[in-house]
Amino acid sequence: MAVTKIHRTSRLTLIISIIISVIVLALFFFGGQVPEHEKIGADMAQPAFTDILLYWMYALLVITEVVLIGFAIVDFVRGLKENPKKALSGLYALLALAALLIVTYVIGDGTLLSIPGYEGTDNVPAILKMTDMWLYSMYFMLAVTVFAIIIMPLVTRKILLEDQ
């Protein structure tokens, strides 16, 4: 009964988020351009619904992170009760992620950008380094994922062959 409810809830959540995403993307691609007098760069295309697309992406990111952190905390607390040593090993992964973020922030470039028509307050070294931090971290995690996809089946096969 509980599994069916979880399955139904997750399916409904996925369908709703896909429908909203398709609507937002349709608005972005087919919603026209900003009027000429409101454009930031006169010679550049600027879709009218860019803000809605960015806010939707921010909302999805925040919801994902809150749910991820919430489940991680619940799992960690549950693991501490059942097997404290194993639960602390999960903490090492969190420390590795923190180390990755610190290293990628340090190697990030804080050189101010020349952006035509931009008058905002985000073109400062700290924000630029943080942007580089997220990009470098994503590149690193993508490389690790691809490496795992390629290597893990080979390692698993070797272990299985040795056991026979």
Disulfide bonds with the S-S distance in Angstrom:
none
